[in-house]
Amino acid sequence: MLIFLVILTACSSQNTVLIDNGAGNIVVNVEIADDFEERSLGLMFREFLDEESGMLFVFDEENYHGFWMKNTLIPLDIIFIDSDGVIVSIVQAAPCEEDTCDTFSFPAQYVLEVNLGFTDDRGIKVGDKIVV
């Protein structure tokens, strides 16, 4: 998995990852959020996300990392991925316009945010693996 991280962070902020759903590889063009500021901002305030695109949050270690939809305008699938590249949870989340928003947290080292319905439309499920 170290190779995965090196390949992603050694390139520009625009990269491609593959998800093996058992029927083939699904390509996702991702922006990398690998520091505190980028992870804190995430996809907030964006009005559009290309269909085959997303944001990959990269953390230094596997842990419970909390995600919420405050100031996020796009409904998202939030995919939690462990240090071995295995999807451990998928949350379908709507934008939150309240002062207090739900927080989603699972043990993960990587989190991939894509448009709502992306995982269902492509048959992506818990147990599938991110490959490079």
Disulfide bonds with the S-S distance in Angstrom:
Cys96-Cys101 2.07
